[in-house]
C-alpha cells in the first residue's frame, strides 16, 4: 500500500515537472488539419499559407530575411517555446481527419489543433479536441453549428460563419433582386446549416422562399435535374450555397441552362481561380464576399499581401499570386494562436486558454477582430461587392460597394439549451465594443 502511494506521488511529481518544462523551452506542437487532395484543396492551401504568415506577423518575424517562410518558422517561439507546425491532409474526409487528429495528439504531442476547410470534418474535430483536452482553432469551416448547437468550450473561431454571410447579404437582398427566392445547397453540414441561416435572416428582411431548399451532393458534376427544379420554381432569385472544385461546373451549367437569364443568381464570390473561369454573364452581379485582398486598408493586410506575393507563387502556373478568400482566415487564426498562448505564458491547457480566448480583441487583415465570450465566435467585417471583370492580371475583379461592420454582421448567440446561459456573458463585452466604435 505504501509502495502504491509512493508511485502515485512520483507520478504527480513527474506531471508537475512536465507541466513546468512545457512552459520553459519545450516545443509547442500545433497540428494543422487541412485538405490538399480533396474537393476543398484550394481552401486548404489558402489556410496553410495564411496560418504560417499570421504566426510570423504576430511574432514580428520578417520572412524576407530568410530563404523561405518555413525557414523563418524554424525561429518562431511563443513564450519561450519553439513552435513546430505539423500538417496532415485529410482530403475532407471526417473519419480520416478524426484519426489524424488523435494521432497528432498522441504520437506527435500536439497541444493545439487548427482546421479544417470542411465543416463536416470540423464537427468531428471538436469532439476529438474536447476528449483530449486540447484547443481547436476552427479555420475556415463556416457552418453556424460549429459555434452554435455543436459548440464546446475547447472551440474557438476567428473566421466568420455563414450567418455573418447572410447578414451581409440581407441589406440588399430583396431590393432590386426580387422578393421570391430559392436555395440550391450542398448536401452536408455546411450547406444545410448555412441554408437554414439564410432562410431565417433573409425572411426577416422581406424575402419569400418559394419552396424548400434543393439539396445536391457536394461531388455533383451534372446539375441538370437540380437546375431544372430551380427553373420550375418560378423564383426571382437563386441563392447557391456551394464550395470546392465542383463550383466551376455549377456556374457553367447555370449559364448553359439559362438560369442566369431567367432569374438573378446571388451566390457568394469565391476564390480567385474559380471566379476567373466563371461565365462572363456574371459580370455586373452583386453579392457578399468574405474577403478580397484589395479591400481592407490595414497594416496587417498590407504585410500579408506583400509576403504572399514574395513567397507563394500560383501553385499551378508559378506566376505571381495573391492572398485569396481564406488566406485572411488562416492569417487571423495564426495571430489568435500567438496572442492566446502569449497571454497564458505558454500554458496550452484549456483551463488557461479559455479565459485568454474569451473577449480576445486584436487587429488583423480585415480590421478589428472581437472574439465573443459566449460562443468563441469572432465578430469581423464583411463585404458587399460588384463583379467588374474576369481578366485582371492581379485578380482585381471587384468594385467594393460596402464594408459591413463587425457589429452589423454579428450573428445571434445560438448555443444548445444546456449552455444557453453563456449568452449572458456577452452583454458587457458588446457594450464595450459599441463604446470603442463611438470613440
Secondary structure, DSSP 8 states (H G I E B T S, - for coil): -HHHHHHHHHHHHHHHHHHHHHTTT--EEEEEEE-SSSTTHHHHHHHHHHHHHHHHHHHT--GGGSSSHHHHHTT-EETTEEEEEEEEE-TT-HHHHHHHHHHHHHTS-EEEEEE-S-HHHHHHHHHHHHHTT-EEE--S---GGGGTTT--TTEEB-S--HHHHHHHHHTTSSTTT-SEEEEEEESSHHHHHHHHHHHHHHHHTT-EE-S--EEE-TT----HHHHHHHHHTT-SEEEEE--STTHHHHHHHHHHTTHHHHSEE------HHHHHTS-GGGTT-EEEES--TTT---HHHHHHHHHHHHH---TTT-S-----TTHHHHHHHHHHHHHHHHHTTT--SHHHHHHHHTT-EEEETTEEEEE-TTT-BEE--EEEEEE--S--TT---EEEEEEE-TTTT-------GGGGGGGGGHHHHHHHHHHHHH-
